[in-house]
Amino acid sequence: ELKVEQNPLFLSMQEGKNYTIYCNYSTTSDRLYWYRQDPGKSLESLFVLLSNGAVKQEGRLMASLDTKARLSTLHITAAVHDLSATYFCAEPYNQGGKLIFGQGTELSVKP
Amino acid sequence: NAGVTQTPKFQVLKTGQSMTLQCAQDMNHNSMYWYRQDPGMGLRLIYYSASEGTTDKGEVPNGYNVSRLNKREFSLRLESAAPSQTSVYFCASNRRDRSSGNTIYFGEGSWLTVV
């Protein structure tokens, strides 16, 4: 069964703290997508990880991919309130851009 | 650039009514998709179209039909709406690049409530 599992599903953080969101997937794909969604909005692409060992960073967010472990991580450094959102990882399956999404991690950063 | 445009943004239907969600993209992409998003479940693929004139079922196709009218437009139809189809629907299109693979662009979403 194709499956993408994220944990935690809910994360309440204080500003300035670090934390990691984990994404486990079941396919043999060598790429992984991360999206951000604000309440009532569409999905915004954060990272596309294209190969084993890929690491990408944008501001306080850093994503990595380990295809052998079928694991991707999204690390948050020194969280700020603006990072409050729901974060999804997604794994392609078959060809043609079809994605299997994780359940999402709802992040709340409090002062 | 408009990107991926969906209409309507909000709709309330009565059980048994039918409606069509419209989606258009202006990026000349071949592949288009319809996803639904329910609380705690991420997005699930309903139908997709790899190219003009072709459509195929995704993970949760029951109760839906689609039409790929031309390269730009991909519509989703609910023939007889049920409360279980209350959801947020996202249309997406795909730009395929040799070096970076697939880049998926999402529309703004359509909030559908079936009462």
Interface residues (C-beta under 8 A of the other chain):
Chain A: V4 L9 R31 Y33 K41 S42 L43 S45 V48 L50 F88 A90 P92 G96 G97 K98 L99 I100 F101 G102 Q103 G104
Chain B: S31 Y33 G40 M41 G42 L43 R44 L45 Y48 A50 G58 E59 F90 N94 R96 S100 G101 N102 T103 I104 F106 G107 E108 G109
